[in-house]
Amino acid sequence: MAPQKIELLDEVCWFFPELKIVMRHGAEPWEDLAWKLMLKYPNLYYSTSAFAPRFYPKSIIEFANTRGADKILYAGYFPMGLSLDRIFRELPEVPFKEHVWPKFLRENAVKVFNLST
């Protein structure tokens, strides 16, 4: 469980501010600390890997809808644990604001991973 402890990222981000870090597997049960650290560090991001959309943490959804739209990236868990049918059936129920969806589904990944558009 130690690699999942979000407080460990504080020191890494402090010593390597140019390093882009994308959190995986939801940061649970420390999602409040996760979004606070994302506010503190410009190169720290969150992905929704290993979570069915209906289980995205409420505080992460709220963060994306307010100050964190540029910090949250879509990541499924196919084929390891979630079918694409389930993911795409549940995604429309996630209460992201309209402006968050393009960033969540594409734009943030293009920016973070320097992908060509």
C-alpha angles and dihedrals in degrees: 000000000000095000088058094056105113096202089070089067091063092072094041092051091046095053096038106035093162092056114102111221125188115194116224135203098029104283089251129197089017100054093128090057089045094059092043090055090048088058090050098046121048094203098050117101139174129226127194096227118152094016127106106229092247089061099050105134113263093226091055091051090049091048091051091049094051122024103348109061089119094050106056123083130188116244123164127196101234126174096003100066114337130060119226088236091060094043094051092042091055101038096079089058094060105106098227116149116250095257092054098059100072091046093046096047100039124339098067092050091049090052099041097044096036092238121175114248 
